[in-house]
Amino acid sequence: MIHTYTDDDVGDAVGWRDVLRDLPQAFESLRTGDASIQARQRIDCGNWKLSGMGALWESRAAAAYKTYTSLNGQFNFLVNLFDLNDQSHHVMPAAEITRARTAAMTAWVAPKIAVPGAKKMALFGLGIQGRTHLEALQETMGFSEIAVVDTADVSQACDAFSKRYKTQVHQVTPQEAVTGADLIVTVTRSKQALFDGAWLKRGASICAVGTSLPTGTEIDQVSRARSDRVIVEWKPQSLVEAGEIVIGLGDKSLDASQIRDLPELLANDEPWRRSPEEIILFKAVGVGLSDLVAARLVVNRLRGRVVVQASTSSQY
């Protein structure tokens, strides 16, 4: 049986708060072998790209595969989720899933790597993902200042966020944003470095979220070289896909011994931040397990409200 959903269905059914609640358990299951991930695969033809990534979570009896096309920075996402208990198949647009799970991942990691009592966040990019990140990080960490950098004039959006959270949210230059920031979050489509790593203070944390291409990086060589620890979601995908990592290992600004992924951190039960002075870089590329978590939440919330299409078969 095939169940289909609309963008509105998905948007109403899942948000970053929901995904944040389930992400830690999903990655604990990845650590123990109860879940597994299929790394992203891409094919190109002319200007078009087709990508796919998936995951299986045994104890939750769920499997999911996300496919998407991209052309000139425009994406079209679709998730197939398979309920392995009742053998049902759920098909849904996945732009909202991608938005929710990406912000949830950052909201899980950032409080663990930031210095206690972090006061200032620098946010590069205030598009759809950037606004969701601002909301998620402000509600989980409570900054007294959020310095926003964007190529467009986003001052009105900053004013709205200031009123909503009763805190200082303002648009500034890259140097003004990074100087004195406890947490720097980059959520852009840029393939070039967004700021000078010399501006980072000791104890700063960086969450680089924007690009998942091995040829692009939002973080410069200086920032990489100053990072005492690098955290990624899952090494088998990140070491070959994340530009910050691939380029950093290539130019020796990073060493493989610095890099930990989430299953390793969970397995060793070690602090994600070891001292108040170290600079930590978290690089996210998005993995299929996070998509599965979000898609499963949609299905569980919307059961009974779906459009059902009966499967058909033909004999030849």
Protein Blocks (a to p, Z undefined) as FASTA:
>chain_A
ZZdddfklmmmmpcfklmmmmmmmmmmmmmnopaccdddddddehjbccdddddddfklo
pacddddddeehiacdddddddfklopacdddfklmmmmmmmmmmmmmmmmmpcehiabd
cdehjafklmmmmmmmmmmnopabdcdddfbdcklmmmmmmmmnopacddddfklmmnop
abdcdddfbfbdfbdfklpcghiacddfkbccfkbcfbdfklmmmpmbdcdfblmlmmmm
mmklmmmmmnopacfklpccfklmmmnopafbfbfkbccddddebiaklmmmmmmmmmmm
mgoiaccdddddddZZ
